[in-house]
Amino acid sequence: MKMKHKFVDTIPDSLEENTLYVSIPYSTVVHKCACGCGNEVVTPLSPHDWQLTFDGKTITLYPSIGNWSLHCRSHYWIRENEIKWAESWSDEMINRNREWDKRSKKKYFRKKNRNKFFDFFKNRE
């Protein structure tokens, strides 16, 4: 399935099918679920969440989109504006991934805050 993309300041109230809405000011990409269920999928952009690549023509998001909290539980990649379906995950795989993500975010923010702390004192010298 081919997606199109639109760069927007804010996400519109009504989303078009097969469209990625990219808001750089809010570091967010929103689209309707690729399975057709109609649910909105929000992917926050950050060094620890999703990363966006724009090659001048297409959008790629990394990592995959796993809609584990939606009824459809769809799982796919968005690569160069194309949906690439991924394997379904078991509840155990989803829970392991959520735990890993939680630990990874905690470690990331602890390191980021520690660097801010040291930068504060380094700048005072």
C-alpha positions as a printed Julia matrix, in Angstrom:
125×3 Matrix{Float64}:
   0.0     0.0    0.0
   1.35    3.42  -0.96
   1.02    6.36   1.43
   1.32   10.04   0.66
   2.64   12.58   3.12
   1.78   16.13   4.09
   3.94   18.43   6.17
   1.63   20.41   8.47
   2.04   22.71  11.45
  -0.84   21.08  13.35
  -2.64   17.81  12.76
  -6.04   18.32  11.1
  -9.25   17.24  12.84
 -10.13   14.92   9.97
  -7.48   12.58   8.59
  -7.42   11.3    5.02
  -6.81    7.59   4.41
  -3.29    6.59   3.33
  -1.81    9.93   4.38
   1.05   10.61   6.8
   0.69   13.98   8.51
   4.1    15.22   9.62
   4.23   18.06  12.15
   7.81   19.19  12.66
   6.81   21.86  15.25
   5.19   19.14  17.38
   7.67   16.37  16.44
   4.81   14.05  15.55
   3.56   11.93  12.67
  -0.12   10.91  12.62
  -1.97    8.63  10.21
  -4.97    6.33  10.07
  -4.05    2.73  10.81
  -2.88    0.94   7.68
  -5.22   -2.01   8.31
  -8.25    0.15   7.53
  -9.77    0.02  11.04
  -9.95    3.83  11.05
  -8.02    4.38  14.28
  -5.55    7.24  14.47
  -1.93    6.25  15.01
   0.37    8.8   16.65
   4.13    8.37  16.4
   6.12   10.9   18.45
   9.47   11.78  16.92
  12.45   11.83  19.27
  15.85   10.2   19.67
  14.12    7.55  21.76
  10.77    7.1   20.02
  10.4     7.12  16.23
  12.86    8.62  13.8
  11.78   10.1   10.5
  13.81   10.17   7.33
  12.74   12.39   4.45
  14.73   11.88   1.27
  13.11   14.78  -0.57
  10.35   12.58  -1.97
   9.34    9.95   0.59
   9.04    9.35   4.33
  10.5     6.45   6.28
   9.7     5.87   9.96
  11.82    3.73  12.25
  11.09    1.5   14.11
   8.01   -0.42  13.03
   4.47    0.58  14.0
   3.02   -1.94  16.43
  -0.57   -1.06  17.25
  -0.7    -3.38  20.27
  -3.28   -1.26  22.14
  -5.73   -1.25  19.22
  -8.22   -4.01  18.54
  -6.6    -4.73  15.16
  -3.08   -5.21  16.66
  -1.63   -4.43  13.24
   2.13   -4.34  12.79
   3.91   -2.71   9.87
   6.84   -0.65   8.67
   6.58    2.61   6.76
   9.45    2.68   4.29
   9.64    5.23   1.51
   5.88    5.92   1.85
   5.06    2.22   1.48
   3.44   -0.02   4.06
   5.44   -3.21   4.58
   3.5    -5.65   6.73
   5.35   -7.26   9.61
   4.7   -10.43  11.58
   2.08  -10.53  14.32
   3.41  -10.55  17.84
   2.27  -12.69  20.75
   1.24  -11.12  24.06
   4.55  -12.3   25.51
   6.55  -10.56  22.75
   4.55   -7.36  23.21
   5.05   -7.37  26.99
   8.8    -8.04  26.64
   9.07   -5.16  24.17
   7.14   -2.81  26.45
   9.43   -3.69  29.39
  12.54   -3.22  27.25
  11.21    0.14  26.02
  10.46    1.29  29.57
  13.97    0.37  30.78
  15.57    1.89  27.7
  13.71    5.2   28.12
  14.62    5.35  31.8
  18.28    4.81  30.96
  18.16    7.38  28.13
  16.63   10.12  30.29
  18.86    9.35  33.26
  21.92    9.79  31.0
  20.47   12.94  29.41
  19.77   14.5   32.83
  23.23   13.53  34.09
  24.79   15.26  31.06
  22.74   18.4   31.79
  23.96   18.32  35.39
  27.63   18.12  34.35
  27.14   20.75  31.62
  25.71   23.13  34.23
  28.89   22.95  36.32
  31.21   22.93  33.33
  29.66   26.19  32.07
  30.17   27.84  35.47
  33.97   27.49  35.32
